[in-house]
Amino acid sequence: MIRLLVAGMSGQLGHGLAGVLADAADAADAAGLVRLTRVVARAHPAGRGPAGGGPDGGGPDGGGRVVPGDVRQPGWGLGADALADLSDVGVVVNLAAETNWAAAQQALFTANTVGAVEGLNLARRLQEAHGRRVAYIYASTVYVAGGRLGVVPETPLGPCRHRTVYEESKWLGEQALVEQWRPGDPPVLIARFAALVGDSVTGTTRRRNSLYLLAARWEELPLRMLPAMRDARVDALPRDVAARALLAAARRIAAGGTDAYDDGPAVVHVAGGQSAPTLRALLELARSQGPHRFRHMLRLVPTSAERILWLSQNPGRFYRPDEAWTNSLTGLRYVALDRVYETTRLRSLLPATDVPQVEPALLARILFGLPASPVAAELPGDPAMARFE
Ligand SMILES: NC(=O)c1ccc[n+]([C@@H]2O[C@H](COP(=O)([O-])OP(=O)(O)OC[C@H]3O[C@@H](n4cnc5c(N)ncnc54)[C@H](OP(=O)(O)O)[C@@H]3O)[C@@H](O)[C@H]2O)c1
């Protein structure tokens, strides 16, 4: 049994993790760190976790303990009593983040950068207090790649002028961990996640990120033109698939026996990597699976990376887009650039069964809300067929 302390259990990935933990109830357990304000604001059945679920209604806690705290506070705001109660925690998992790309700069930096470092400080304190190894996993994003094209390596990345404020806040979190880690510190894994979509079986999602906005904007785009690099790829994972890889990584780091963390934080991409479909293939799959859903096909207009990056970094230059359009324009860079996130290190750390594989048709179905059997579910009945009955 490994015991996790997880911040961000009420989020998209947290919901995925709760489902995976429920399936693996005898082998892993989690205490969810929730913001104090949320605990006070909502009533929970005794012993249950945060908030009974988001819009998708599933309970995100898996029945674990609730620990009030705030990742922006020193040591996530946990006092000596809370630390004493957490003597069995083997891995501190930081899924907490400000993920609204249009949020204020300060909100992004405090939650995403300060929160990253305070997670390490908390793991250090737990390790010292209980005299045993406590590991730390920081959920980052593949989008710290900023303007990088081609193969993005599983290593710390350098400065990049193309990063958005959100990307910069996550990158600075990574940088701070790399710079502040010392020998003897908890082993640290920086897990960069690809875009997260709904559950692979039910499609249930807590929120709709930029990829869903692609579906929402399909009919609204001017002349139905979408600027993108010719071989742009869409790397996304169902949240339960990503969570399964996360739990496997937590088990692996808790078990030790590898020198992967001896020299400082290790970086992995929890992503489809080479198996991620191109944008063109994804759109065609969506149209072929739900032909009556889309009246027109989107036209991909070959565009340079520089233009896509500039446009998605400066949405307010020409007009005042609302928050949804700002996020859509920012999200353009997550579907329109030609790059592949390397997954070699992830593969070396996880059992093959836990390495995420992307099935493009499934991705298209989840993103565009298409039924599994388009012919049965979508085609209207054809009375002319009666003569064959
Ligand atoms: N979703 C994606 O497409 C995606 C892609 C790549 C990487 N990631 C990364 O994966 C991680 C999880 O993302 P997500 O999509 O699950 O995020 P999310 O749905 O926005 O959830 C964020 C979670 O963080 C919690 N939180 C925010 N500020 C906090 C604070 N100050 N103290 C404690 N908890 C706080 C939220 O709690 P409340 O319920 O109280 O707000 C919520 O549980 C993040 O690090 C994100 O950057 C996500």
The ligand as a Gaussian input file, in Angstrom:
#p B3LYP/6-31G(d) Opt

LIG

0 1
 N       -6.221000      19.881000     -17.892000
 C       -5.271000      19.867000     -18.808000
 O       -5.569000      19.831000     -20.017000
 C       -3.803000      19.860000     -18.388000
 C       -2.829000      19.720000     -19.382000
 C       -1.485000      19.704000     -19.036000
 C       -1.111000      19.834000     -17.705000
 N       -2.067000      19.994000     -16.744000
 C       -1.606000      20.129000     -15.358000
 O       -2.164000      19.069000     -14.593000
 C       -2.449000      19.540000     -13.279000
 C       -3.915000      19.283000     -12.972000
 O       -4.698000      20.013000     -13.910000
 P       -6.286000      19.957000     -13.884000
 O       -6.749000      20.089000     -15.282000
 O       -6.747000      18.824000     -13.047000
 O       -6.603000      21.327000     -13.147000
 P       -8.028000      21.887000     -12.684000
 O       -9.117000      21.021000     -13.186000
 O       -8.048000      23.342000     -12.997000
 O       -7.967000      21.713000     -11.104000
 C       -7.055000      22.465000     -10.347000
 C       -7.075000      21.936000      -8.933000
 O       -6.148000      22.692000      -8.166000
 C       -6.792000      23.102000      -6.960000
 N       -6.196000      24.342000      -6.508000
 C       -6.038000      25.487000      -7.215000
 N       -5.422000      26.404000      -6.452000
 C       -5.188000      25.810000      -5.251000
 C       -4.581000      26.246000      -4.050000
 N       -4.097000      27.493000      -3.925000
 N       -4.485000      25.377000      -3.020000
 C       -4.981000      24.123000      -3.125000
 N       -5.589000      23.652000      -4.232000
 C       -5.677000      24.496000      -5.281000
 C       -8.239000      23.283000      -7.370000
 O       -9.041000      23.286000      -6.220000
 P      -10.456000      24.052000      -6.163000
 O      -11.448000      23.003000      -6.539000
 O      -10.525000      24.516000      -4.760000
 O      -10.382000      25.182000      -7.157000
 C       -8.428000      22.045000      -8.245000
 O       -8.617000      20.900000      -7.445000
 C       -2.068000      21.023000     -13.255000
 O       -0.777000      21.141000     -12.753000
 C       -2.068000      21.420000     -14.720000
 O       -1.169000      22.484000     -14.948000
 C       -3.406000      19.992000     -17.058000

